[in-house]
Amino acid sequence: MTARSRAAQRRRDHRCDKAPRTAVRAGARGYLVKGAEQEEIVRAITTVAAGGVVFGAALARRIADFFASGPPAPSVAFPQLTPREREILEMVAAGRSNVQIASALYLSPKTVRNNVSSIFAKLQVVDRAEAIVRAREAGLGR
């Protein structure tokens, strides 16, 4: 297989992987690939109507491989924040004041205030209370 044909195959595989994900996120309870036999289609419709979930054999293999590979790496809460901003948000969520945060992190109160303003903008919140709620929902500040 040439490099060009391998690249084309990867593009096809990506498109094939994306369509079922999109369909399931939209509420699909089953997915068959093009060219499925009539009996398979009838079985799929019957199964889904009875509350089951159906995926074609090729897709089922990919789903099994996905789950066999283990859970995805844990994601970081609020990836749009810098590590310092996440650290400050953690302290805000724990109920600390800007002065307390500045003292604990050896920063000036003005630097903490600027970071808190940046956090509010990035999280699209209007005040400290709303930032605390968002942070605690994400598991911070406990």
N, C-alpha and C positions, 0 to 999 in steps of 0.2 A: 504494500500500500504506500503510495507516495505521500509526501508531506501535505500536498494540496488536498488529496482525498481524505486524509485524517482530519484536517481542519474542517472540511465540509461535513464530515461525520460528526465532529464535536458540535458544530452549529445545529445540525439536525437533532442531535441528542438534547441539546439545551432547549430547543423549541419543543421537543416532545416532553421534556420534564416540566416546562413552564405551563403548558396548556392544562394538564390535569390539576396542578396546584391552583391555578386560577379558577378552574371549574369548581373544585372542592371548596375553596374559600367563598365562592359565590353561592354555595349551598348544594352542589351536586352530590348525590348519594352513590353515584357510580360513574365509571368512565371506561369505555371500550375504545380500542384503537380502530382506525379505519380498516375495513375489510373483515370485520368480525362476521362469523357465520350467523345465519338466521336463527338457528337454535340457541346460540349463545346470547343473541339479542333478546329473544323471548324469555330465556332464563333470567337474564339481568333485569328486565322489566318486572317480572314476577317477584324476584327477590327484593328489589327496591320497594315495590308496592307493599310487600309484607314487612317492611321496616329494616331490611338488610342493606348492606353496602356491597357494591360489586366493582371490581377492577379487573381488566383483562390480564391474561397470564404474564405478558411482558411487563406490564405496569406493576403487577403484584410482586414480581421478582425485584423490581427497583425499590418498591416500598419496603420489602423485607430486608434488602441490603441497607437501606437507610436506617431502619431501626436496629439492625444488627451492629451497625457501626458505633452505637452508643449515643448518649445525649450530646447535643451541640455544646460547645464551650459556653460557659455562663457569660451573659452579656453584662456590660457595665451599665449601671443606672445613669441616665443622662449623659450619653456619649458626647453630646455637644459641649459639655463643660470641660474645662481643663482639670487636671488632677487637683490643683490648689483650690479651684472653685468647688469641686466636689467635697473637698475637705472642709471648706467653710460652710457649704450647705449642710453637711453632716452636723456641724456644730450649731448652726441656726436651727435645724430640726430638733436638736437636743435641748433647745430653749435658751441657748447662751446669747448674751448681748454682743454687740460689735466690740465693746471695750474688753469683754471677757475673751472673745475670739482673738483679738489683737494681742492681748497679753499671753495667751496660750501658744500662739504661733510666732511670737516675737515680730509682729508687724505693727505698723502704725494704724491707729483707728481710721485714718483717711484711706489707707490701702484696703482695709477690710470693707469700708463703706463703698469704695469703688468696685470691689469684687462682688459685693452683695447686689449692687446695681446691675452689674454685668450678668449675674445669675438670674435676676428678675427678667431682664431682657431676653436672655436665651431660653428661659422656661416659659416666657410669655405670661408672667403673672404680674399682678399689680401691687401686691404688698407682701409683707413678711408672712402673714397668716396663710395666704394662698401658697406661698413657697413651702411652708412647713407641711401643709396638707399633702402637696405633691411629693415632697421628700419622704414623708412617712409612708405614703402609699407604696413607694418604691423600696421601703425597708430601711431607710436611713433614720438616724436620730434615736435609736432605741437603746 
